[in-house]
Amino acid sequence: MRLVFAGTPEFAALALRQILAAGHQVVLVLTQPDRPSGRGMALRASPVKELANAAGIEVFQPPTLRDALVQQRIRAAGADAMIVAAYGLILPQAVLDMPSHGCINIHASLLPRWRGAAPIQRAILAGDQETGVSIMQMEAGLDSGPVLLSASVPISDTDTAASLHETLALLGARLVVDVLARLPLPASPQPEVGITYAAKIDKAEASLDWHRPAWQLARQVRAFNPFPGSTCCLDDVPLKVWRAEAVAGDGRPGMVLRVERDGVVVACGEQALRLGELQKAGGRRLSAAQYLAGTALSPGACCALSGS
């Protein structure tokens, strides 16, 4: 099949790799403009661009798809379908209507659960027991189009956004290749009930609020790993917390209850949170044992919100 592919991060690159391996002809790749990255803030190509360049595919990086000349270039590709995965730009109706099989999106949730920008993180934060991937026929609404194919996966108590991202990226790549092999495929309208929206993750959400239940904070740590990372100040030292679990404990929220080899136990609004992996600003991630080997910390110390 003759395709245009639109995507930017590694989630999308995995799908593009599988589409190429299946023998489809990708004639144009759309991806976000190169962004400054790293300490030197040098421009860096997206994973999708890097893969497309290596495969000898034409890459187009417009800042918007609403421009008439941009649309003309996409139309000239003469695609049977456009595959969209974590692209980051809105597709206007004129672009949605171009391919004969329309535009097909790989979305990392079981629609209509978690429409929007951050479905993986929001599913973990909400304590969902399962999630999945929906291959959706795109329309003008936000992730509201009919579903061509979907599959579910469980969310374990140890899943982070990083681990779940990898699982869903592989699943999405497999499903979209399956859909392409079966087009035209009937699509099922999404239910009108159970619609939720996955708002973009804001760095302001990163601080651990010790007045909340420990189980909620444990979910937050998993959902914000690797971005933006959950933060606090332990004995006035700003930290990121990369691994934590809810444990028994009672005390004033934010007070260190116990200092154990496998974690620092901090009182919460309900129960306590054991901090198992920590990172100082500019440092590397350390297990609790490694962190405590170089830091004097006693029960009764304060674990405050970051910046407070």
N, C-alpha and C positions, 0 to 999 in steps of 0.2 A: 504494500500500500504506500502511496506517496503522501508524506506527512510533513507538517510543520510542528516543531516541538518548542514549547514555551516553559521555561523553568529556570531556577537559579541555584538553590543550595544542593547539598549532597543527596537529600531525599529525592530530588528531581533527577540528579545525575545517574542514580541507580536505575531509575525507570528508563532513561534514555539509553543506557548501556544494554538493557535487556531488549528494548525495541530494536536496536541495531543488530543484536545477536540473533533476533528472530527473522532477520532478513528484510525488514521494511526499509524503504528509501526515505530517509529524512533529508529533505532538500533545503530546509532553513531552520535555524535555531534562534529563538528569541530568548534573551536573558537580560537581567538588570545591568545597567552600566557599571563598569569597574568601580570599586569603592576603596577609600583609604583604609589600610589595615596595618596592625603591628605598631611597634614603638616608633618606627620611622614614618608611619602613615603613608607608605608607598601604595600606589594603586594596585589592587589585586583582582584578578579575574575570578569569576564565580566558578565553582566546580563544574557546572554545566558548560560554560565557555571553554574551560580547559579540555573537557572530554570532546567537545565538538571540534576544537582546533586539532586535537590529536587524530580525529577521524576524518579530517578534511572537509567538514561541513561548514557552509557559509553561516556566519554569526551576525546577528543584527541586534543592536542594543539601544533602541529608542527610549527616551525618558517617558514617553506617553504613546498610547495607541490611538489617540483621538485625532491626530494629525492626518490630513488627507494623503500626503505623500507617503507617510508611514503605511497607511492602509493599502495604498497602491502597490507598495513593494511586497506586502504580505499576499495580496491577491495574485500578484504575478507568479508566486510560487506554485499556484495551481494544485493545492493540496486536496487530497480526499478527506482528510481530517486534521484537526489540530489537537495535539495532546498537551494539556496544561497541568503542571505540577509545581506548586509553591512558587509561582512566577513572581507575584508581587505587584502586578499592574492590573488595573481594571480593563476587561475586554468590552469595548462598546458593541452595540448590537450589529453594527456594520461588519465587525470582525467575526462575531459569533455566526453570522449568516454566510460567511465566505466558503468554507469547505462543504463538499456535498454531504458528508456525514457529520457536519457540525464540529463543535469544540467539545472535547471530552476531558474532564477533570479528574485527577487522582486526589481524593480528599481523605485525610487521616482521621476519620470517625465513622460511626454508624449513623448516617444521616436519617432523621433530622437532628439527632443529638450532636451538639457542638459544631454548628455552622460557625465559620469565621476563622480568625487568624491563628489561634493557639489551641487547637483541639486536643493535642497530646497533653500539654500541661494542665489544661482545665479538667480533663478526665481524671488525672491523678489527684488534683486538688479536691475534686468532688467526691473522691472515694469510689468511683465507678469500678465495678467488678470486671467489666469487659469493655473493649473498644474494638476498632477494626478499620477497614478501608472501604470506602464507597467509590465506585467508578461512576461518575455522574455526567449526564448530558447537560452541558452548561446552558443557562439562560440568563436574562438580565439581573434577576434577583441574586442576593448573596447566598450562594451554595443551596439554592432552592430548586434546582433542576431535578428531573426524574433520574432514578438510579438504574444503571444498566447491569451492574454486578456488585456484590459486596461480600465480605467475609469478616468474621470476628476472631479476636484473640483475647485470652484472659489477661487481666492486669494483676500481677503478683504484688505481694507486700514489699518486695524489694526492688520492683521496677522503678527506674528513674526516667526522666524525660529522654535521656540519652539512650538507654537500653530499649525503651518502647519505640523511640524514633527509628532505631535500626530495624526492629522487628516489622514495623509498619511500612518502612521504605521497601524492604524486600517483598512483603506481601503485595504492596501496591504495584510494584514492577511486574510481578507475576500476573496479577489480575488484569492489568491494562493490556498485556500481550494476549491474554485469553480473549478479552473483548475485541481486540483488533482482528483476531482470527475468526470471529463469529459475526462481524458486522455484515448487514444491518441486524441489530439486536433490539428486541422490544424493551422499552424502559418503563419502570414502575414509578408512578408519582409518589412523592414523599408524603407520609401521613401529616395531617393537619395538627395532630397532638404530639407532645413530646419535643417541641422545638426549643432548643437552647442555643445561646450564642457564646462563642469562645473569644472574649475580648483579648486583644494583644497584651502580652505581658509587659507591665510597667516596672521599671527598676524601683519605684516607690513601694512596690509590694514586697520587696526583698527582706525587710527587717522582720525578725522573729519577735512577735508580740507575746510575751510570757504570760499574759492574762488569758490567753486562749488555751483550749485543751491540748494536751501533749500530742494526741493522735492527729490533730489538725496540723500542728507544727511539723510532725514527722512527714506528713503528706507534702507540706510546703517544701521541705528540704529535698524530697525526691523529685517534685515537679520542677523545681528551679535548678536542677542539676542537668546540664551544665550552665544554663543561662537563666537568670542573672546571678544565681547563687544566693543562698539565704545568709543574712548577715546579723551580727550582734557585736557587742563589746563585752569581752570577758575580762573582768578586773581592769577595766579601762583600755584594753587592747582590742582594736577593731579586728574582727575575724569574719571569714566565710565558713559556713558549716556545710559540709558535703555529704555527711552520713549521720543519721540520728534515728533513734527509736524511742517510742513511748514505753516508760517503765513505771513501777510503783514509786510513789513519793508524795510528800505533802509538806508544804511550806509557803512562805511568801513568794509570789511569782517573781522570777528573776534571781532568786537566791540559789547559790550552789549548795546542794544538799550533801553530795558525796563526790569524792575524787577517787575514781577506780582506775585500774590498769586499762580497761577497755572503754573508758569514757568518763566524761564530766557530766554529772547528773544535776540538772537544773529544774527547780520547781516551776510548775505551770499553773494555769487556772484550774485544771484538772490533771492529776497525776504529775509526772515529771518527764523530762526529755533527756536521754543520754546522748551526748555529743560524741560521736565516734571518729570523725575525721574533720580536721580543722586546717585553716590556712590563714597566716598573717598576710597583710598587704605586702606585695612584692616577694613573698616567699613561696615555697612549694606546699602542696598538700601533705599533711602529716596525719598519721594515725594518732589517736588520743595518747597512746603510750609514748610515741615519739615527741609529741608536743609537750607532755608533762615532764619528760626527761630534761627539758631545757627551760621549764617554767615553774616557778614556785606558786602553788595554788592550794588554798585550803577551803574546807567547808565554811560557808558564811560569806564567801566572796560574792560580788555583785555581777550579774550577767544582764547588761542593759540592752535596750534597743540600740542599734547602730546609730551613731550621731547624737545620742542623748547623754 
